Amino acid sequence: MVSTTSAASASASTTTRAFTCTATVSATPPSTWQYGKGKRKRKGWGPYQSVLRERSVDFNLTLDVQHLRQEIQQLETARDALSTKTMLLRHAPSGSLMKVVREFYRFFRQGFRVDEQRRRRRVITAQNQCDFLHSVVDERVDLGNGLSGVPIFIEMIRRYSLIWRFIALELISFDIITAEDGTVIIRTRGSMHIQILRDTIVALFPHVMADHDIVSRLVGADVVTPASITFYFSAEDKICRYDVDLDFAATFLSLLTNPLHVGILLGDANIAGNAMLGRVEDGVLRDLPLDEHAGEVAGRREDGGVSDVRPSSLPPIDGGMTPPSDADVSQGHQASGQIDIRDSSLHFPAVADALSPLAPWETEQQRWDSDFFLDVVDRYFAVFEHGWLDHWRQHHFLTNYLSRDVTYGRRSGVDNLVRHWRFLSSTFRSVRWACVDMDSHAVYDHGVVTVAADGLYELTTDEQTVRALFHRVSPRSTLAQALVGASILCASRVTLVWRQGSRLVLHIDEQMQWDRALEPLIADPEVRHHVASHIEHVAHGFGGRSENSSHSER
């Protein structure tokens, strides 16, 4: 009896325990997790979850943006602090004094501007150069030979551009030394690229004018002279001393090859200490014995030739202004023999105003290169101002500034560009080409550098012009008679292209607006179109393009 009851109790307990476990298991919903798929989302919460998620993402992005802005502001503050610290470290390679030296090389990269009145456009003018010197040079700067003062400094640099054709001054390396008295000495090493003219022999070496062998070897030669310029900066950050060392002996030895001839040349040269051109007597810089006809432009004969193509009779390639005569130079001399170029009425800015803002070296180098490219375009207009004359200035430009494979329009080769200018000079009685406007800076894009300029041709016609270009016009017609001796003004758009890192022109593109140029002469649109089409065809034959042809190509 007892055993039966115990068994029943055990059975009931087991049943109760099982029921409890079953109830507990049934109260917990089955798991939605599957292996490899993660937890499955509950139904009905999708819209709410997306809104919350979007709000959370937006909030987090807002925080990230604010954090990045704060970080940028902190970096800008640190950059400004470092820039200020660098400028305060006057003796640092990127400090304020080295900045002055680099600006000096940039301002006088092509010498002093002695051709201000004849230039069509100037990136750096003579007034800019004088302003710069007066802002960074001490009024009593020591130039050696017992000479001092900014006016002598300016005259010293000006003579380098007056005696020979100054091509380029380049900075290669530098050393910075700090003296105990606070003076900072910056010694630079570079090169000076010049071309020797007959005026150079007359002014510096008049004692060898009778030696035709030496003169013939020197005149017209392009030389690169090693140049060492040392700047001494005072405690006021002004240039208080200026030393120049040019290795004339090695330069002329490379041309004459005979040391005896070099000794004769330099033995009685008009070159004073500190590479100063001219003689210094009793603390006075004397005038140079320039030829009275030095630098005059050769007259152009009626047949389009040149009456004299001697280097001395042509203006420097930097411009066309004739060098001043001795009388003109002496007018600027004071009683002591010093030349006062500074005008007391002019305002000369402080150093901070004269210098451009601190920029990375790559930016400064690009700015220097931009000046070079703009000057090349300016030279292109200068050497072909009167069309093709077949003299040394044009050959020098074609050889030293253009690539051998330069393309003019669709054809490549320097000869193609020469044919274009020969065609214009042989077809028209007179050719004059001038720059009307030019880009203010070179454009760097996709590994190439471009500079565009607007030019204007002034072409005078004759019978040969009518026969060659206006063949559709009857020679006996009134129009043909009106065309003879007419002046045609043809606008053109010229673009010069360089490969970045190169100094040689890779491509020249020119668009000439012949149809508009002929509109004042030929009123009939149909006749004008036929004439312009023929001229365009001839222009295409030499690589040029017209505005109409460029539109048709598009």
C-alpha atoms as one frame of an Amber mdcrd trajectory, in Angstrom:
protein
   0.000   0.000   0.000   2.751   2.320   0.907   4.755   1.475  -2.158   1.815
   2.134  -4.402   1.286   5.554  -2.924   4.949   6.425  -3.272   4.936   5.399
  -6.887   1.887   7.502  -7.539   3.493  10.484  -5.844   6.660  10.083  -7.875
   4.653   9.836 -11.046   2.724  12.983 -10.192   5.932  14.843  -9.355   7.473
  13.832 -12.628   4.397  14.921 -14.498   4.380  18.279 -12.743   8.067  18.797
 -13.459   7.577  17.928 -17.102   4.630  20.253 -17.367   6.624  23.056 -15.864
   9.487  22.543 -18.295   7.089  22.396 -21.195   5.417  25.596 -20.118   8.747
  27.310 -19.775   9.925  26.223 -23.214   6.668  27.184 -24.879   6.847  30.723
 -23.351  10.208  31.446 -25.172   9.758  32.065 -28.909  11.863  29.998 -31.238
  15.197  31.475 -32.271  15.361  33.153 -35.666  19.132  32.838 -35.960  20.487
  30.743 -38.777  24.054  29.756 -39.315  25.820  32.114 -41.712  22.896  34.560
 -42.000  23.005  36.448 -38.728  19.972  37.457 -36.725  16.788  37.914 -38.702
  15.009  41.253 -38.253  11.636  41.356 -36.616   8.716  42.106 -38.824   7.061
  45.489 -38.556  10.124  47.441 -37.399  11.720  48.129 -40.808  10.543  51.743
 -41.321  11.376  52.726 -37.761  14.811  51.159 -37.900  15.699  52.925 -41.186
  14.726  56.321 -39.778  16.762  55.790 -36.644  19.686  54.540 -38.665  19.577
  57.546 -41.026  19.419  59.938 -38.104  22.364  58.224 -36.488  24.418  58.300
 -39.705  23.590  61.963 -40.285  24.562  62.826 -36.728  27.826  60.925 -36.989
  28.686  62.566 -40.328  27.968  65.976 -38.839  30.367  65.228 -36.010  32.992
  64.022 -38.491  32.675  67.177 -40.605  32.985  69.403 -37.551  36.001  67.434
 -36.411  37.658  67.757 -39.833  36.963  71.481 -39.922  38.571  71.905 -36.542
  41.531  69.855 -37.703  41.901  71.971 -40.854  41.770  75.140 -38.792  44.429
  73.781 -36.458  46.644  72.841 -39.403  46.220  76.279 -40.971  47.145  77.894
 -37.680  50.206  75.669 -37.417  51.178  76.462 -41.009  50.897  80.210 -40.411
  52.936  79.871 -37.250  55.640  77.911 -39.066  55.667  80.410 -41.939  56.031
  83.289 -39.510  58.758  81.444 -37.657  60.552  80.728 -40.918  60.380  84.367
 -41.957  61.727  85.374 -38.562  64.640  82.983 -39.050  66.340  85.355 -41.474
  69.295  83.043 -42.031  67.174  79.988 -42.896  67.211  78.657 -46.499  63.541
  79.575 -46.789  63.820  82.686 -44.642  63.235  86.301 -45.490  66.782  87.077
 -46.659  66.997  84.148 -49.052  63.612  85.274 -50.306  65.192  88.627 -51.215
  68.020  86.880 -53.079  65.618  84.738 -55.088  63.576  87.796 -55.963  66.778
  89.534 -57.087  67.512  86.720 -59.518  63.929  86.801 -60.733  63.822  90.573
 -61.248  67.136  90.608 -63.150  66.857  87.239 -64.859  67.186  89.022 -68.212
  69.164  91.998 -67.040  68.093  95.582 -66.614  65.281  96.859 -68.818  67.063
  99.349 -71.055  64.394  99.109 -73.776  61.363 100.348 -71.879  59.947 102.656
 -74.566  59.946 100.143 -77.395  58.563  97.121 -75.614  54.996  96.137 -76.307
  54.517  94.558 -72.937  56.582  93.954 -69.862  56.155  91.464 -67.064  58.787
  93.349 -65.051  59.499  96.963 -65.952  62.548  99.102 -65.254  60.540 100.998
 -62.661  59.717  97.711 -60.899  63.407  96.861 -60.828  64.379 100.247 -59.392
  61.619 100.028 -56.799  62.820  96.599 -55.761  66.447  97.695 -55.382  65.544
 100.768 -53.357  63.459  98.606 -51.041  66.088  95.931 -50.291  69.440  97.721
 -50.735  71.029  99.968 -48.135  71.497 103.560 -49.277  75.255 103.298 -48.626
  75.763  99.826 -50.044  79.450  99.003 -50.550  80.196  98.114 -54.187  83.978
  98.037 -53.970  86.425 100.329 -55.781  85.511 103.077 -53.313  81.990 103.310
 -54.762  78.742 103.122 -52.855  75.068 103.959 -53.168  71.975 102.600 -54.863
  72.360 104.763 -58.031  75.778 103.218 -58.706  74.275  99.792 -58.007  71.609
 100.406 -60.649  74.149 101.733 -63.155  76.369  98.713 -62.512  73.542  96.343
 -63.432  72.344  98.531 -66.316  75.725  98.380 -68.044  75.554  94.605 -68.174
  72.446  94.912 -70.340  73.841  97.795 -72.381  77.257  96.443 -73.383  76.245
  92.979 -74.532  72.991  91.185 -75.173  71.930  89.846 -71.820  70.156  86.510
 -72.261  69.716  84.961 -68.822  70.935  84.986 -65.223  70.267  81.751 -63.371
  70.677  80.701 -59.751  72.208  77.255 -59.235  73.137  76.973 -55.547  73.800
  79.075 -52.458  75.482  79.065 -49.046  74.357  80.997 -45.965  76.816  82.184
 -43.315  75.923  84.063 -40.131  78.607  86.356 -38.724  79.075  87.184 -35.051
  77.945  90.781 -35.533  74.589  89.619 -36.906  75.510  90.072 -40.563  74.138
  87.349 -42.811  76.236  86.464 -45.860  74.575  84.637 -48.737  76.931  83.459
 -51.442  75.214  82.330 -54.619  76.607  80.407 -57.558  74.975  80.673 -60.932
  75.555  81.393 -64.593  75.247  84.428 -66.831  74.323  83.744 -70.456  75.304
  86.596 -72.768  76.058  87.271 -76.414  79.074  89.355 -77.342  78.370  92.243
 -79.718  80.603  94.658 -81.546  79.564  97.223 -78.938  81.121  94.907 -76.336
  84.502  95.131 -78.058  84.227  98.909 -78.528  83.271  99.533 -74.901  85.396
  97.005 -73.009  88.261  96.056 -75.312  88.911  99.020 -77.624  92.643  98.174
 -77.701  91.975  95.028 -79.796  89.716  96.622 -82.397  92.569  96.489 -84.919
  93.081  92.754 -84.353  90.528  91.337 -86.779  91.263  87.748 -85.779  90.285
  88.321 -82.148  87.296  90.479 -83.056  85.946  87.937 -85.538  86.170  85.179
 -82.921  84.306  87.193 -80.305  81.549  89.075 -82.131  78.304  87.128 -82.177
  79.491  84.403 -79.796  77.129  83.069 -77.143  78.897  82.361 -73.866  77.832
  81.151 -70.442  79.984  82.716 -67.747  80.129  81.201 -64.248  78.883  83.902
 -61.890  79.286  84.124 -58.129  77.317  86.879 -56.384  77.655  87.439 -52.640
  75.069  89.430 -50.694  75.855  90.907 -47.274  72.761  91.715 -45.193  72.924
  94.134 -42.290  70.991  93.856 -39.032  68.237  95.907 -40.712  67.875  93.188
 -43.385  69.269  95.460 -46.090  71.967  94.578 -48.625  74.967  96.495 -47.266
  77.616  94.950 -49.523  77.511  93.411 -52.990  80.361  91.343 -54.440  80.473
  89.889 -57.958  82.982  87.399 -59.330  82.849  86.554 -63.045  85.391  84.188
 -64.566  86.172  86.229 -67.682  89.459  84.415 -68.247  87.847  80.984 -68.611
  85.030  82.440 -70.697  87.257  84.094 -73.290  89.728  81.219 -73.257  86.949
  78.960 -74.532  86.564  81.311 -77.515  90.140  82.333 -78.296  91.847  79.057
 -77.189  95.175  80.904 -76.998  96.098  82.126 -73.491  98.297  84.819 -75.034
  95.305  86.310 -76.847  93.280  86.182 -73.636  96.054  88.054 -71.842  96.083
  90.716 -74.552  92.300  91.009 -74.400  92.000  91.344 -70.624  95.286  93.134
 -70.048  93.933  96.627 -70.713  90.202  95.942 -70.538  87.773  98.547 -69.221
  86.761  96.272 -66.365  87.302  97.395 -62.784  87.307  95.323 -59.629  84.139
  93.573 -58.507  83.370  92.842 -62.192  82.319  96.455 -62.730  82.197  97.442
 -66.393  84.135 100.648 -66.897  87.092 102.363 -65.308  87.040 103.795 -61.790
  89.251 106.822 -61.240  89.362 108.800 -57.999  86.180 107.168 -56.758  84.261
 107.998 -59.943  82.821 105.468 -62.398  83.754 106.765 -65.830  81.685 106.541
 -68.980  82.244 103.745 -71.452  83.596 104.539 -74.933  80.498 103.448 -76.801
  80.277 103.772 -80.570  78.181 106.804 -81.502  76.089 104.578 -83.787  75.872
 101.690 -81.343  72.553  99.945 -81.208  70.920 101.788 -84.092  68.394  99.767
 -86.043  69.425  99.024 -89.575  67.301 100.679 -92.199  65.124  98.464 -94.322
  65.593  98.845 -98.057  62.726  99.073-100.481  63.349  95.508-101.613  62.794
  94.246 -98.094  66.439  93.566 -97.302  68.636  94.827 -94.540  71.165  97.526
 -95.257  73.583  96.251 -92.601  73.261  93.075 -90.620  76.268  93.554 -88.361
  75.421  92.696 -84.768  76.348  96.224 -83.714  73.737  97.719 -86.022  70.874
  95.687 -84.658  69.051  96.222 -81.378  69.411  93.633 -78.640  66.939  90.826
 -78.873  65.359  92.011 -75.644  63.973  95.020 -77.444  64.562  97.774 -79.933
  65.529 100.834 -77.936  68.899 102.203 -78.945  71.465 102.384 -76.157  72.028
 105.943 -74.952  75.023 107.816 -76.236  77.784 109.184 -74.054  75.995 112.511
 -73.937  72.788 110.900 -72.751  74.596 108.922 -70.094  76.574 111.910 -68.886
  73.369 113.877 -68.354  72.552 111.587 -65.473  75.945 112.038 -63.825  76.326
 114.149 -60.776  79.417 116.170 -60.072  80.983 113.168 -58.401  80.349 110.986
 -61.427  77.558 109.000 -59.809  74.316 108.483 -61.684  71.121 109.255 -59.818
  68.379 107.204 -61.432  65.966 107.460 -58.535  63.249 110.064 -58.872  62.580
 111.795 -55.570  58.890 112.073 -56.422  58.443 108.318 -56.677  57.228 106.173
 -53.809  59.322 103.133 -53.042  57.550 100.418 -51.077  58.928  98.639 -48.068
  60.447  95.187 -48.282  57.161  93.544 -47.308  55.388  95.361 -50.143  58.056
  94.612 -52.735  58.178  90.895 -52.100  55.444  88.499 -53.033  53.830  86.386
 -50.289  55.739  83.412 -49.014  55.094  80.467 -51.304  56.507  76.975 -51.724
  59.613  76.616 -53.887  57.595  74.855 -56.596  55.233  77.832 -56.809  58.109
  80.310 -57.093  59.832  78.185 -59.733  56.594  78.054 -61.717  56.296  81.830
 -61.463  59.846  82.261 -62.761  59.123  79.874 -65.609  55.923  81.771 -66.400
  57.934  84.964 -66.836  60.286  83.090 -69.171  57.444  81.789 -71.352  55.853
  85.241 -71.584  59.185  86.733 -72.610  59.620  84.100 -75.327  56.269  85.116
 -76.840  57.330  88.747 -76.617  60.609  87.899 -78.378  58.705  86.065 -81.106
  56.789  89.229 -81.917  59.962  91.333 -81.701  62.174  89.328 -84.066  59.453
  88.970 -86.733  58.107  92.493 -86.387  58.979  93.251 -90.032  58.523  89.770
 -91.436  61.409  87.640 -92.636  64.690  89.575 -92.823  67.127  86.641 -92.724
  69.471  88.105 -90.131  71.100  86.736 -86.993  68.365  87.767 -84.543  65.794
  85.592 -86.273  68.154  82.653 -86.719  69.152  82.903 -83.066  65.516  82.771
 -81.968  64.723  79.804 -84.198  67.771  77.909 -82.966  67.608  78.644 -79.239
  63.891  78.878 -78.474  62.179  76.417 -80.818  62.330  72.657 -80.864  63.654
  71.106 -84.059  60.338  69.303 -84.458  58.214  72.340 -83.652  54.863  72.209
 -85.426  53.306  75.271 -86.989  49.696  74.396 -87.654  49.662  70.880 -89.104
  53.258  70.608 -90.274  56.389  70.065 -88.235  59.857  71.501 -88.567  61.412
  74.935 -88.147  61.650  75.276 -91.937  57.863  75.274 -92.145  57.675  78.374
 -89.930  60.428  80.020 -91.970  58.465  79.383 -95.186  55.440  81.074 -93.634
  57.367  84.272 -92.928  59.179  84.175 -96.258  55.862  83.841 -98.021  54.448
  86.927 -96.303  57.575  88.996 -96.957  57.777  87.979-100.615  54.055  88.379
-101.313  53.437  91.755 -99.673  55.422  94.914-100.222  55.794  95.453 -96.494
  54.962  93.414 -93.423  54.559  94.670 -89.899  53.461  92.477 -87.001  52.678
  93.681 -83.507  51.363  92.214 -80.276  48.031  93.696 -79.226  47.384  91.693
 -76.071  48.890  88.743 -74.241  47.943  86.407 -71.428  49.055  87.693 -68.045
  50.496  84.316 -67.088  51.318  80.937 -68.569  48.734  78.154 -68.240  49.908
  74.806 -66.850  47.635  71.912 -67.765  48.177  68.174 -68.332  51.933  68.391
 -68.666  52.012  71.283 -71.154  52.423  75.047 -70.825  50.558  77.447 -73.121
  50.669  81.195 -73.677  48.246  82.897 -76.066  48.526  86.358 -77.585  46.550
  88.524 -79.986  48.556  89.926 -82.870  47.848  92.320 -85.707  49.366  92.149
 -89.191  49.715  95.357 -91.195  50.277  94.212 -94.775  50.811  96.553 -97.724
  49.909  95.147-101.138  51.413  95.674-104.600  51.023  94.137-108.062  52.770
  90.952-106.938  50.247  90.605-104.102  47.294  90.922-106.463  48.721  88.333
-108.852  49.571  85.869-106.078  46.563  86.138-103.781  43.780  87.891-105.671
  43.901  85.774-108.808  40.087  85.662-108.932  40.045  89.428-109.380  40.532
  90.657-112.928  43.817  92.613-113.224  42.062  95.318-115.257  39.144  95.727
-112.897  38.614  98.701-110.655  38.917  96.421-107.639  42.380  95.256-108.701
  43.545  98.848-109.076  42.136  99.679-105.645  43.919  96.721-104.081  47.368
  97.844-105.242  48.985  99.808-102.428  46.185  99.033 -99.986  46.838  98.330
 -96.339  45.328  95.151 -94.893  44.907  94.817 -91.140  44.587  91.135 -90.293
  44.069  90.059 -86.698  45.571  86.785 -85.536  45.489  84.604 -82.441  48.845
  82.966 -81.680  49.327  80.200 -79.117  52.742  78.834 -78.157  52.951  75.467
 -76.418  55.802  73.970 -74.389  56.168  70.567 -72.816  56.350  71.114 -69.064
  59.962  70.972 -67.959  61.280  72.067 -71.371  62.329  75.538 -72.544  61.841
  74.862 -76.276  58.584  75.670 -78.061  56.861  72.475 -79.105  53.899  73.836
 -81.101  52.748  77.160 -82.567  49.110  77.581 -83.501  47.923  80.674 -85.368
  44.436  81.659 -86.471  44.291  84.504 -88.996  41.025  86.337 -89.656  41.367
  86.947 -93.392  37.671  87.348 -94.099  37.326  90.213 -91.634  40.558  91.777
 -92.867  39.290  91.936 -96.465  35.883  93.332 -95.563  36.927  97.024 -95.890
  38.430  96.334 -99.345  35.953  93.899-100.897  32.323  94.697-100.222  30.877
  91.810-102.241  30.576  88.885 -99.781  30.851  86.285-102.540  34.012  87.744
-104.047  35.477  88.292-100.600  34.731  84.691 -99.685  36.486  83.398-102.823
  39.542  85.579-102.219  39.708  84.672 -98.537  39.356  80.982 -99.399  42.382
  81.149-101.675  44.459  82.970 -99.070  43.360  80.422 -96.472  44.434  77.622
 -98.791  47.855  79.204 -99.202  48.091  79.744 -95.451  47.250  76.071 -94.893
  50.086  75.177 -97.203  52.510  76.677 -94.708  50.814  75.338 -91.626  48.738
  78.365 -90.699  45.033  78.419 -90.032  42.294  80.926 -90.572  39.276  81.525
 -88.412  36.950  80.150 -91.085  38.962  76.987 -91.566  39.078  76.330 -87.838
  35.292  76.563 -87.698  34.901  74.177 -90.597  37.196  71.673 -88.913  34.949
  71.676 -85.892
